[in-house]
C-alpha cells in the first residue's frame, strides 16, 4: 500500500511552502524537507509592513541552515499598494 508521501511525490512536480519565521512554518519547513526531494520544494516568504524587525533575519537564517534559497515576495494591500 502507498503512503500519502508516495502519492504526493508522484502527483506533484512542485511543492510551495510559505515560511514566516514562526514556529508553525518552521515545523512545516522541516517536515517538507524530510518528506519531499529538495529540488521539488520552493519556500516563499511574504514581506509585510507589520512584521517585526527580527522576522526577515530569522527567515534567512532558517533557509541558510537548511541550504535553501527563499523566494521573497512583497505583500500588497487590496488597492495594490505595498505601503
Secondary structure, 3 states (H helix, E strand, C coil): CCCHHHHHHHHCCCEEEECCCCHHHHHHHHHHHHHCCHHHEEEEEEECCCCCCHHHHHHHHHHHHHCCCCEEEECCCCCCCCC
